[in-house]
Amino acid sequence: MKSAEDTTITEFSSRDNRRGVEERWERQQRAYLLRCWWERTSLGPLWRFSVEEVSGERRRRGFRSLEALVAFIRGELREIEADSDQVE
């Protein structure tokens, strides 16, 4: 049975160390606001999508198809994985 001392998740010896852990955590995650809407076009009704970063620069990107949106998210996840591999 573990004692209370064994259950400590992370200990910070200094403010700089804590900041480094927080920065690494921020690089390993993304948060977006996703918007979906139905648009009538000459080709008929189509779904449109946009994602906006919730933190940071709040950049927004628009997509004409669900496939394009999914491709973007997959690229973002690959970027996180690559960054994570470089840190460890």
Secondary structure, DSSP 8 states (H G I E B T S, - for coil): ---GGGG-----SSHHHHHHHHHHHHHT---EEEEEEEEEETTEEEEEEEEEESSTT--EEEESSHHHHHHHHHHHHHHHHHHHHHH-
